[in-house]
Amino acid sequence: MSNSDYDSQIEKIALQIISDKISLDEQNPQTLKKYYDYAKSHFHLQEDLAIQLVNEAFLYLKLKSTDFDPLQEGDKFGAGFS
């Protein structure tokens, strides 16, 4: 899969998260399961890849919603930028 395809998948899940008005800090497994199942069925992914994709969609939205330099403050997200 190309990077543009992967980015498109992240964007589709992100749009659904926004549409559902879900908190970007959501941790409830029942709520997140909806997005994992969506990723598995629409993008034909295995469980672990679906979870990764959904987590990246939340991270994408979180980074997009804040005004900071990810290289300076990436440790807040566990990004480990140096």
C-alpha positions as CSV (number, residue, x, y, z in Angstrom):
1,M,0.0,0.0,0.0
2,S,1.3,3.4,-0.9
3,N,1.7,6.3,1.6
4,S,-1.1,8.2,-0.1
5,D,-3.5,5.2,0.3
6,Y,-2.6,4.9,4.0
7,D,-3.0,8.6,4.5
8,S,-6.4,8.5,2.8
9,Q,-7.5,5.7,5.2
10,I,-6.4,7.7,8.2
11,E,-8.3,10.7,6.8
12,K,-11.5,8.6,6.3
13,I,-11.4,7.4,9.9
14,A,-10.6,10.9,11.2
15,L,-13.6,12.3,9.4
16,Q,-15.8,9.6,11.0
17,I,-14.4,10.5,14.4
18,I,-15.1,14.2,13.8
19,S,-18.6,13.4,12.5
20,D,-19.3,11.3,15.6
21,K,-18.0,14.1,17.9
22,I,-15.7,11.7,19.8
23,S,-13.2,13.1,22.2
24,L,-9.7,12.9,20.9
25,D,-8.7,11.5,24.2
26,E,-11.2,8.6,24.0
27,Q,-10.1,5.5,25.8
28,N,-13.3,3.5,26.1
29,P,-12.7,0.1,24.4
30,Q,-16.4,-0.1,23.4
31,T,-16.3,3.3,21.6
32,L,-13.0,2.5,19.9
33,K,-14.2,-0.9,18.7
34,K,-16.5,0.8,16.3
35,Y,-13.6,2.4,14.5
36,Y,-11.5,-0.8,14.7
37,D,-14.3,-2.7,13.1
38,Y,-14.8,-0.1,10.4
39,A,-11.1,-0.2,9.5
40,K,-11.1,-4.0,9.4
41,S,-14.2,-4.2,7.2
42,H,-13.6,-1.3,4.9
43,F,-9.9,-1.6,4.4
44,H,-9.6,-5.4,4.9
45,L,-7.1,-5.1,7.7
46,Q,-6.2,-7.5,10.5
47,E,-6.9,-6.5,14.1
48,D,-3.4,-5.1,14.9
49,L,-3.2,-3.0,11.7
50,A,-6.8,-1.7,12.3
51,I,-5.9,-0.6,15.8
52,Q,-2.7,1.1,14.5
53,L,-4.7,2.9,11.8
54,V,-7.3,4.1,14.2
55,N,-4.7,5.2,16.7
56,E,-2.9,7.2,14.0
57,A,-6.2,8.8,13.0
58,F,-6.7,10.0,16.6
59,L,-3.0,11.2,16.7
60,Y,-3.5,13.0,13.4
61,L,-6.5,14.8,14.7
62,K,-4.8,15.7,18.0
63,L,-1.8,17.1,16.2
64,K,-4.0,19.0,13.7
65,S,-6.1,20.5,16.6
66,T,-3.1,22.0,18.5
67,D,-0.7,24.8,17.7
68,F,2.7,23.5,18.6
69,D,5.9,22.2,17.0
70,P,5.8,18.4,17.1
71,L,9.6,18.2,17.0
72,Q,9.8,20.2,20.2
73,E,6.8,18.7,22.0
74,G,6.5,15.2,20.4
75,D,7.3,13.5,23.7
76,K,3.8,14.4,24.8
77,F,2.5,11.9,22.3
78,G,5.3,9.3,22.8
79,A,6.7,10.2,19.4
80,G,10.3,10.2,20.6
81,F,11.5,12.9,18.3
82,S,15.0,14.0,18.9
